[in-house]
C-alpha cells in the first residue's frame, strides 16, 4: 500500500440491515490506552492549574467545593457512559453530528455542524492555545513583574503570546493532517506529562496534610451558600469536565470500539474525577480559600508557598497541559465536523459493491482515499482559519 495512504484502510463493516458494506476509512490505529489519553488529555487543560476557584466562589466553603467537584465528575461520567452506548450503537465517527444525523435528519445535524465548526471548536482552540502562548515563555521572562508591568511590556507579552499560540497551533494542524499515529503519540505524551504534574501537586498536598496542615478542614462547611448558589457552582465544575464526549468523534479509528470505547470512558472519567478532587484538596492544604479566590494562577501560588524555586516549573506544566488539550481538540475535530466524510463513505460503498459484484478482488480505490485524505486536511485547515480569525478580531 502506498505510504501516502498509510493512515487509511479499506475494510468491510456491517450495516444496520446486517449486510456487509465496504467503505474507506482511517485505519483503526487507536487502542485502549490511546482512548483513555484522548479523554483524560482533552478534559484536563490549563484551568485546573490557573483558575479552579469558580466552584469555591459560588459554593462558599471548602467542603461544598470538594463535593461539587466530585458530583460534577459523577454527572460527566454518566453523560460519557450514555455516549458510549450511542457510540456502540451508531458505530461511526462524528460524535453528536453522526447521532443527530441518524436520529433527527440532515437539517438539525447541519445546524449543529455549522455552530461547531464556526464557533465552538475554534474558540476552544483559541483559549487553550493562548494559555500555551502566555505561560510557555514565563520562566524565561522572570525579569518582568506581572504586578508592575508598563503598557509597552503588557503589549509585548500579549503579542508574544499570540505568536507562540499561532505557531503551536500551526504545528499541531500540520501534525494532525500528516499522521494519525504521530498525533496519538503526542497526545499520550502530553497526557502523561500533565498527570505527572498534577501528581506532584497532590503528593505535596498529602505530605503537608500528614504534617498537620489541616486548618482549612476543621470547619469544612462553614460559610456554605444557598442551594441556588451551590447549583451554580456545579456549572463551574461541569465546565471543567468538557471533553468527555470527544472520543466518540473518532470511533472509526478506535480498535474494537464495542469494547474499547466504553472501557476508555470507564477508566478515563474516574481518573479525571479523582485527580480533580485530590488536586483541589491539595490546594486547600497549602492555600486558604481567600488566597485561592484572589489568585490569578493557583498552581503558581501553591508552588511558591511550598518553595519559591518550584514556581518556575509550573508555567511549563501549564503550557504543556494546554497544548496537549489543543491537540486532543484538533485530533477529534478532523472526524467530527465533515459532512463530506459521510458522502464519500456512500460513494465508497457504491464503488466497492460494484467492483465486488464484478469479482474484482484487487480493487484499490486510490482516488477515494485521496479524496478522504483531502477532506481531513481541509477540515484541519478550516479550524485553523477560524481560530486565526478569533485571535485577530476578538482577543
C-alpha positions, 0 to 999 in steps of 0.5 A: 500500500502506498505510504501516502495512504498509510493512515487509511484502510479499506475494510468491510463493516456491517450495516444496520440491515446486517449486510456487509458494506465496504467503505474507506476509512482511517485505519483503526490505529487507536487502542485502549490506552490511546482512548483513555489519553484522548479523554483524560488529555482533552478534559484536563487543560490549563484551568485546573492549574490557573483558575479552579476557584469558580466552584469555591466562589459560588459554593462558599466553603471548602467542603461544598467545593470538594463535593461539587467537584466530585458530583460534577465528575459523577454527572460527566461520567454518566453523560460519557457512559450514555455516549458510549452506548450511542457510540456502540450503537451508531458505530461511526465517527462524528460524535453528536453530528453522526447521532443527530444525523441518524436520529433527527435528519440532515437539517438539525445535524447541519445546524449543529455542524455549522455552530461547531465548526464556526464557533465552538471548536475554534474558540476552544482552540483559541483559549487553550492555545493562548494559555500555551502562548502566555505561560510557555515563555514565563520562566524565561521572562522572570525579569518582568513583574506581572504586578508592575508591568508598563503598557509597552511590556503588557503589549509585548507579552500579549503579542508574544503570546499570540505568536507562540499560540499561532505557531503551536497551533500551526504545528499541531494542524500540520501534525494532525493532517500528516499522521494519525499515529504521530498525533496519538503519540503526542497526545499520550505524551502530553497526557502523561506529562500533565498527570505527572504534574498534577501528581506532584501537586497532590503528593505535596498536598498529602505530605503537608496534610500528614504534617498537620496542615489541616486548618482549612478542614476543621470547619469544612462547611462553614460559610456554605451558600444557598442551594441556588448558589451551590447549583451554580457552582456545579456549572463551574465544575461541569465546565471543567469536565468538557471533553468527555464526549470527544472520543466518540468523534473518532470511533472509526479509528478506535480498535474494537470500539464495542469494547474499547470505547466504553472501557476508555470512558470507564477508566478515563472519567474516574481518573479525571474525577479523582485527580480533580478532587485530590488536586483541589484538596491539595490546594486547600492544604497549602492555600486558604480559600481567600488566597485561592479566590484572589489568585490569578494562577493557583498552581503558581501560588501553591508552588511558591508557598511550598518553595519559591524555586518550584514556581518556575516549573509550573508555567511549563506544566501549564503550557504543556497541559494546554497544548496537549488539550489543543491537540486532543481538540484538533485530533477529534475535530478532523472526524467530527465536523465533515459532512463530506466524510459521510458522502464519500463513505456512500460513494465508497460503498457504491464503488466497492459493491460494484467492483465486488459484484464484478469479482474484482478482488484487487480493487484499490480505490486510490482516488477515494482515499485521496479524496478522504485524505483531502477532506481531513486536511481541509477540515484541519485547515478550516479550524485553523482559519477560524481560530486565526480569525478569533485571535485577530478580531476578538482577543 
